[in-house]
Amino acid sequence: AYNEAMTAGLLIGCTHVCLMDGDVMFLTPNWGTIIEEYVALYPDAILTCRTNRIHHLSKQLLMGLLDATVTEMIDEAIIAHTSRTVTEILPGEGMSGFLMVVPIEVWQRIPFKEGIGCLGVDSQFRIDLHNAGVKTLIMDGLIVWHTYRLATGVNDKTHLK
């Protein structure tokens, strides 16, 4: 599905495609502007952001807010939304694919691996990016709500079968 979305972006002339899980919600009304400004600043990087719920500890997890309310997350997003700084995800560090802004040009050189299932596709992509010298950056100015297994716990995988 990632490669199909990227192909669609290529066909309609996009330079970047924002891939995101269906249970991600933007928390400030200027989210599109935030992403556009980051793309202008870092056009060759893979961009992601911080959130409240992901399976593994990573720089993308807004620490201490795993079970935050939407209102608490909105408060955090409002504080962060004017920042245009980044945090680099270094080789060996994880990247969750709940939201990724991918340059078409990078994807053409480093497509998503096919046939490995939905779990691990983002991890393999991050490894391939690092091996190719492509930076993966967290947009410090964008925080999103991720419902991710809220009712069943972060270790539940039954919805993926």
Secondary structure, DSSP 8 states (H G I E B T S, - for coil): -HHHHHHHHHHTT-SEEEEE-TTEEE-STTHHHHHHHHHHHSTTSEEEEEES--SS--TTB-TT-TT--HHHHHHHHHHHTT---EEEE-TTS---TTEEEEEHHHHHHS---SSS-STTHHHHHHHHHHHTT--EEEEEEEEEEE-TTTTT-TT--GGG-
